[in-house]
């Protein structure tokens, strides 16, 4: 009789635990359905980082359909899903992703976008695995930042580039280059 009572108590506790977990899952599913566009972009950046760290063919799932120029010679695969405001492609041969932001007219706005992308990557990359640091400005850049995966040779380079327009005015571009691990990793 005592054993039956103990089993009933354990059964009730298990039922309550399952009910609580089910409710939490349901609430999280509802809130996930209301994600903003910015968090969808962040999700793409996080998924892309995982694929870069995995190396090998992991980037294949991000390759959109091949687009050829008018002569049918040069081709590229756009990043699918895209990153908002950026023109991205996945290289078919060298296993990397290149992204170019639209031209930005003011340095302040370009700095804001550059910092926003650094912050978004910081939020989605596992802290113990990926480390980020400002770097000496690369060629044509006025600011450079790199995230490196500690478990592979994958890295993500961000640059803020200044370009001279005809007429003597400047515009700014934010670029992202994601370099995949050379050997497949988990």
C-alpha positions, 0 to 999 in steps of 0.5 A: 500500500505504501509503495502504491501511494509513493508511485501515485505521488511520483506519477502526479509530480511527473504529470505536473512537470510534463504539464509545465514543460508543455506550457513553456514550450507552447508559450515559447512557440507563440513568442517565436512566431512573433519574431521581428525581421531583425531577429530573423536576420540574426538567425541567418547570421547564426546559422551561417556561422554554424555552416562556416565552422562546419566547413565542407559542404555545409554552405550548400544549403545557403546557395540560392539558384545560380544567376548568370550575366547577360553573356551567360559566362559569369555566375554566382549563387545568392545567399538564401535566405538573404541578409537584409540590406546586403547583396550576398553570394556563396562562392561555388569553388572557394567555400566562402560568403561575400556580402556588400551593404548598399552604399551609405551616404554618411560616415555616421550611418555607416558606423552605425550599420557596422556596429550593428552587424558586430553586435548581432554577430556577438549576440548569436555566436557562442561566446566560448567558441567564437572570439571577436576583435577589432583589427588593423584596417584592411586594404580600403577599409577605415574599420575592420573587425574579425570573429574567429572560431576557436575550434576551426579555422573559420572566420568572419571579417567585417569591414567599413570601406570608403569609396570616392564617387565621381564628383569628389563625394564619398560613400561607405560600404559595409562588407562581410566575408565569411570563410569556411573551415577548410576541413569539415568540423562539428 
